[in-house]
């Protein structure tokens, strides 16, 4: 027989449910950004969108406590982009693709 011990007191890592989400991907006119309430609480959110060449094409600031926002991306050229979100001391980066309808 084999004796096994299951430990449940291991340190917890940050789970995806506490990470910002960006969708739909690909997107054509609107990009929705969801920020979990524990992250946005007292923190302002600073976002920057970069094109595939690393040039910043948009800068967005959200008030503390904002958990959901829609970004109009219809004026962006088709292609791949990076959205960087500074929330408190943490920085999160997500990729998205802008396409035509």
Secondary structure, DSSP 4 states (H G I P E B T S, - for coil): ---------SPPPPPGGGS-EEESSSBSSEEEEE--HHHHTT--EEEEEEETTS-EEEEEEE-TT--EEEEE-TTSPSEEEEEEEEETTEEEEEEEEE---
